[in-house]
Amino acid sequence: MYADELTESMEKAISETNRRRKIQQEYNKEHNITPKTINKSVRDSITVTDIKDIEVEYKLEKEDDITTTINKLTDEMLKFAADMEFEKAAELRDKIKELENLINKE
C-alpha cells in the first residue's frame, strides 16, 4: 500500500493480513506444506461479442418512464456482469448514465 500517512483502516487491514499469514505459515509448517506458484498459460485472445444486439430504442415521455427504463437496464446490466459479459454491461452502464443525465437536466 502506498500513502502519505497510515490510516486506521489501513493499519487494521495490514494487521489482519499479517495475522492470517502467520496462521497459514504455522499450518504449512505443521503439515509439511511448501507453497508453490501457480503456473497458468496466458489466453491467446479474449473474444469480444458484438454489442450491437443490446441497442434498443426507448420512447420516453415521462420521468417515470425514464426511471422504469433505468431499472430495467440496471437489471440487464447486472445479468450481463454476472455472466461475465463485461463489455455489454459497460455499454448498458453508459446508457443508464445518459438517462440519469436526462432526469437531472429536467
N, C-alpha and C positions, 0 to 999 in steps of 0.2 A: 504494500500500500504506500502511496505517496501523498503527503500532505505537509502543509507548513506546521501544523500542530496536531498532536494526537488527541482525538476527541474521546469522550467516554464510550460512545458506541463502538469506535474502532478498537479501543482497548479491550472491551468485552469480547468482540469478535476474535481478536488475536489470542486472548487468553483461552477462549473456548476451543479454538483451533489447536493450540498447544496442549490443552487437556486431552482432546480426542487423539492427537498424535501420540501422546505418552501412553494412553490406553492401548492403542493399536500396536505400538512398538513392544510393549510388555507382552501382549498376546502373541505377536510374531515370535518373540524370543522364547516364550514358554512352549510354543508348538513347532519350533524349528522352521519357521517360515522365512524365506528370503524374498522380499518384494521384487517383482520383475516388471520391466516396462512392457506395455502392450504395443506390439508392432502391427499396425494396420496399413494396408495399402491405400493410397490416395485414389479416390474415384476418378476415372478417366474424364468424365464430364458430368455436369449436373444438367438434367433436362429441364427445360422451361416449357411449360404448357402454354398454349395460346390463351391470352387473357381476353380476347375479343368476345368469347362466349358469355361473359358476365356483364357486358354492356347492355343496360336496359334503360329505356326512356320512361320517365315517370311524368304524369301530368299532375302538377301540384298547384292547388288553388288556395288552400287554406294552410295556416300554420300547423293545424292538427294533421293534415296530410303529410307535411314535411316531417313532423315528429314520428308519425307512424312509419313512414318510409325509412327514416333513420334507424328505428328499432328493428325493422325487417332486415335492413342491410347489415346492422350490427350482428344479428343472429347468423346471417350468411357468412360474414367475415369470421366469426368465431368458429363456424363449422370448417371453413377453409383452413384456418390456422390449426385446428385440431387434426385435420387430415394432412398437415404439413405442406399445404399448398400456399406458401407464404407470399408468392407473387400476386396471386388472386386476392388474398386477404389484404395486402397492401393497397391494391387497386381500389377495393371497397372502402378501406380506411380513408383514402383520399376523397372518394365520392361523399362519404359521410361528413368529412370536414367542409366540403363545398356546401353541402346542405345546411350544416350548422352555421356557416357564414351567412347564408341567406336569412336564417332566423335572426341572427344578430344585427343584420342591416335594417330589418324592419322596425 
